[in-house]
Amino acid sequence: MSYPSIAREYRFTKLGSYNNLVLKEKKRVLVKVHAVSLQYRDYAISNRSYPVAYSRNWIVPCSDMAGEIVAVGEEVKDWKVGDRVCANFSTDHILGTPISRSSRQASTLPCAALTAYNALIGLKPLKAGDYVLVQGTAFAVASGAIVIATSSSDEKLKIAAKLGAKHLINYKKTPDWDEEVKKITNGRGVDFVVEVGGEGTMPRSINAVRVGGSVAIIGFVRRTKEAIILRGVYIGSVDQFRDMNRMIVANPDVTRPVIDKVFSFEEATKAYAHLESQKHVGKVVIKVSA
């Protein structure tokens, strides 16, 4: 295998807008990146709404990638040339990808998938028959839970239904969606809530969860309240990534990543703009190489 002599990467030369992305070239290659997926954190870093160390005059954006090892050091024992890998949110941690997933699909796993897995399995494992209030469905369905999905879009709810959600609530049409959740669960409340809305939805999420239930907080919000478990979720561990991959291999159909749109490497700013539009259903992926 011949190795590329030049590696290309995007850098933020200054923050404030994703339009500040600049393409740079570097003459060293260890992992050939095939695809990266965008998450809200990437957008937030670009406009300075997410705290990040900025001691240098540039930042390489994105953390979620899938690629292939093209060179290894003499002392490396666990990896070989040709292994397919993901970054576990940090370039210091790489892990193998499920064999059933393409690079584009695998690039969606390090943050979105692992965070959802950690939220539902990490502290108090989900079990069959539990009610779960979520915006994503895959791992809840794979665990045998009864999924209640909320969205402001009927089109997105149709996709949630195809992915296995049993109950659908459009919160624009049903503003008191927490009371609708209570009706669905016969007044008991759900066992788990995956909370991503923040300040505006937290009180309703707390009202929708049963006594002793759990609210997994994903994002920038932190609250406390008696009689329920409020847990901030920040990605997941290396061990959880391995466990998640085993679940994906065991349940390939229901855990298949949903990709909304794939952009070329030269269309990075267009990918950010598409993420900003919030019109996407599923992940936004940038194809880096073949």
N, C-alpha and C positions, 0 to 999 in steps of 0.2 A: 504494500500500500504506500503510495506517495503522500507525503504530508504537505499541506498548504504552507507556503512560506510567509504568508501575511494573514493575520486575523483581523477582522473588522468588527468594530463595536460602536454603539451610539453612546455619547456622553451628554449630560446636561452641563453646559459651560456656565450657566446661571439658572437659578430657579425663578419661577413666576409664571411659566407657561410651557406646555409641551412643545411649542413651536421653537424652543431654544435647543432642541436636539441637534447635535452635530455628529456627523459620521467621522470616526477616526480609524486608523490602521495601526496594528501592533504586530511585531515579528516574533510571536511565540504562540504555540498551540499545544494544548494538552487534551482538551475535550472538544470535539467537533459538535457544535450546537446545531441541532436540526430545527427546533421550534421553541418559542417562548410564548407564554400566555400572560395576558394582562389581568391585573386585579385592581380594585379601587385604590389600594394603597399606592400603586404606581402613579395613578392620576393625582392623588393627594400630594405626593412628593413633588410632582412637577409644578404644582401651584402653591407650594409652601404651606399647605394646610395639614401636613403630617410632619412631626418633628424628626429630623434626621441629621446625623453628624455631617457637617459640610465644611471640614477643615481645609480641603483642597479646593482648587478652582474648577473642578469638574466632578461629575457623578455618573457612573454607568447605571442606567435605569434597569428595572425589572429584576426579579429574583426567581421566577418559576421557569425552569427550562428542562428540556429533554434532549439528550444527545448521545454521542458515541465516543468511547475512549479510543484515541488514535496513538497515544504514546504513554508509557509508564516508566517510572524511575526504577533503578535496579533493586531498591529495597521494598518495592510494592509487592505484596503477596496476595491481596484479596481481589485484585482486578487484572484484567488482561486486555490487550488491544482487541477492539470489536465489541466489548461489553456495552450494552445500552444502559444509560443512567439518567437519573434526575438529580437536580440539586434539592436538598431538603431545606429550602428557604435560605440556605447559607452555602457559599462556595466551599466552606470547610467540610461540609457533609454531602456526600453523594451516595445514592442508593440505586440498586437495580430497579428497572421498571418491569411491570407485569408483561409477560411475553405476549399476551393477547391484545395489547394496546399499541397503537401507532405512536410515533414520536409526537404528533400534534395532540393526540389524546393524553399521552403521558405528561406533556408539559402543563396540563391543567391540574395535576395531582398535588404538587408540593404545598400549595396554600389553600385553595378553595376546598379540595377534596379532603385533605388532611385535617383542616379546621373543622369541617362538618363531622368527620369521623371522631375527632377528639371530643367535640361537643356532645355527641350522642353515645359514645362508647367509653370515653376516657375516665371520668370520675365515677359515675354510677351507670354501669352498662345498661343500655336499652334491652328490653326483652320482648318476645313475641306478645302481641296483644296490647302493648302500651300505646296510648294516644300521644301523637307528636304533632306540634304546631310548628310548621317550617315554611321556608321559601324554596328549599331544595329537598329532594326526596330519596335519592339513591340508597344511602346507607340505612335509612329508616325502613325502607321497603325490604331491603336485603335482610334486615334483622327481624322481619315479621311484624313490624309495628303498623298501626293504623294511622295514616298520614292525613292531616288537615293542612291544606296549602292556602296561603293568602297571597293576593296580588291586586294591583289596581287595573290589571289588564286581563280581559277575558281570554285573549289569545294566549297569553302566558299560562293561564290556568288550564287551558286545553292541553298544553304541552305537559304540565304537571300531572294531569290525569293520565296521559299516555305513559308517563314514567312511574305511575303507580299510586298517586294520591287518590284517596277514597272520597274525601270531602273537599269542596272548593268554595272559597269565600272571596268575593271581590269587595275589598274594604272601602272602595269609593261608593259602591252601591249599598254596602252594609257598614256604615260608620261604626256602629256598636258591634264590631266583629267579635269582641271578647264574649259578649252575651250569646252570640250565635254559637261560639265554641262551647259554651256551657250547655246550650240546648243539645248539641251533637253528643256531648258526653253525659247527658242526663243529669246535669247540674254538678257533676263531680269536678270537672276541669281536666285538662290534659296532664300527662305525666312529665312531658318535656316540652320546653319552648326553645327554639333557636332564634334568638333576638338579634336582628340586624338593623332595626329601624332607628334606634337611639331614643333620645328624649321624648319624641312625639308618640312612640308606641310602647314604651316601657310600662306605664301604668296599666295599659290594657293587657299586655303580656302577663303581668303579675296577677291581674284579675282572672286571666284565662287558665292559669296553672292551678292544679290541685294543691291542697295542704300537703306538704312533704315533697312536692314535685320540684323540678329543677328548671331554671332559666339560664341557658348558656348565652352569655353576652359576647357577641362578635363585633368588633369595631372599637370605637373610641369612648364608650359609655361605661360608667361604673355606678352601681347603686347598691343599697343594702335594705333588707326588710326581713322581719321575723317570719318564721314558719315555713319558709321556702328556701331553697338553695340557689343563690345567685353566684354564678361562676364566670369570671372573665376567661375567654379562650383566646390564646395566642398561638396559632398554628398547632404543632404537635411535635412529639419527640421522634428520634430515629426509630426506636422500638415500635412506636405507634404507626410509623410509616410502613414498616415491615408487616405489622399485623394488618394494616389496611390493604396492602397489596395482596395478602393471602385471601382476604375477603373478596377482593376484586376478582381474583383468579377463580374462587369458588362460586361467585355469582356474576359471571361476565355480562349477562344481558341487562340486569337491572342496575348495575353499577357503571354502565358505559357513559363516559363523559359526554356532555352536550356541548358542542361547539357551534357558536352562532355564525362566525365568519372568520376566514383566514386571509391575512394580508401578506404581501411580499415584504422582504426585508427593507426595500426602498420605500415602503408605504407606512413606516412606523408612526409618523404623525397622524396619518389617516386612521390608523388603528386606535390611537388615543382619542381622536375626535369621535369615533364610533362608540367607544366606551363612555365618553362624556355625554353622548346623546341619550343614554339609558334606553335605547331602542333594542338592545341586544337581549336575546334569550339564550343563556348559556355563556360559554367563555369566548373571549376574543383572542385569537392566536396570531402570532407573527411567524411566518415560515422563514427560517434563517438559511437553511441549506437543504439539499435533496435528501 
